[in-house]
Structures are given as structure tokens and as C-alpha cells.
């Protein structure tokens, strides 16, 4: 069974600080996909990134970066120079390629609060 | 603009009543999903549909029903059999049901049972 753990329930930082959100996953499949979503106070989930299990390259998009390490089953998300608009709940999610491949399993989310 | 719409944004229901939540997408996606979110929890899958006139139960389907008569529409009915229906409901769609396609989400419906 697949599982996603986001151990940090809440994080509070001051604007301009860097912050890393942790995500640890469990799966028996060799082919799988990892995602990060942002849920601002409005409620709608916003897709941030998808990574497949064969691509361990780190990715940077502006102030956002992702570190995928298969050896530790982790897919961590770092926001550099955080801003108040980054305040949201962030979800990590896992999808397996075979079998019940509809299933997107979410972690419980990390509430990030960026204070001015 | 392509996207997913959900209505209403807020819904109040008396105990014992059925209520239907609307979800429409104009992304031409084959697959659609319904999730439930409770405070401090991740999303849990209620139902999903990969094609018109077909749908499957997710992890927490009891007390819910769906239909998929049109590609763009996937309404969710919360029945009186659902013991604890107060929650935030999110609809999503993806190009198809394979794991490598990201799901796009609607703005959600917050259901409160009075």
C-alpha cells in the first residue's frame, strides 16, 4: 500500500527566511509519480510539480526547488526567501503507475505561515 | 478560460436530506474525481470516473453516489446515509487516469449539516 508522510504539521517563518517542507513516501512500485500541491486559504488546490521515479534530478522554479532522493524515499520542497503570499497548506502526493493507477494518495499537509 | 467549476461554494443541509454538489470541467479531461477534506487531514477519495457512464468507488464511498452522464459533468450526491457529511468537498479532473497526469482541482464546496 502506498503512503505519504508529512511530519511537519505546521511551520511558521518570518518573511525572507528559507523553509523546507518534508515529504516521505512508501510504495512497492518501481514506477511512480510524486506531486506537490498548494492550498491557499481560498481552498482550491494548485498543482506545483510532478516528478516520476526515474528522474532524480532536482528542480528549481523561481523561488521553489524540489529535492528528490530515492535512497531515502523523500521528495522535499524548499521555498527560498519566503513571502507572505506563500502562506498556505502544502500537500505532497503519490501515484503508482500500475494496478489501481487512479489513486493519488495525499499526505496530511503542512500549514506554512509566513509572517511579515 | 479552461477549468473546473463547483457549485455552490457553501451549502447547508438539514439532517436527513440528500444534497447534490455540482462539478463541471471544460478541459476535455476523461477522468474526474471527488475528494473529501476534513480539518487537518489530507484528501480522501470518494469516487472517480475514467469515462462517461463509468465510475468506481474510492476509499470512502459509503453514503455518497455519483453519475457521469456527460464527459464534462460529475455531480456528487451526499445522501442521508452519510453519517458525518460536514466537510470540504473537492472535485478534480485529469487527462486520463494514468498516474503520470496531474489532477486539476476546482474551488471546492463547503458542506455543513445543521
Interface residues (C-beta under 8 A of the other chain):
Chain A: X4 X9 X31 X32 X33 X35 X37 X42 X43 X44 X45 X46 X47 X50 X52 X91 X95 X96 X97 X101 X102 X103 X104 X106 X107 X108 X109
Chain B: X31 X33 X40 X41 X42 X43 X45 X48 X50 X56 X88 X90 X92 X97 X98 X99 X100 X102 X103 X104 X105 X106 X107 X108 X110
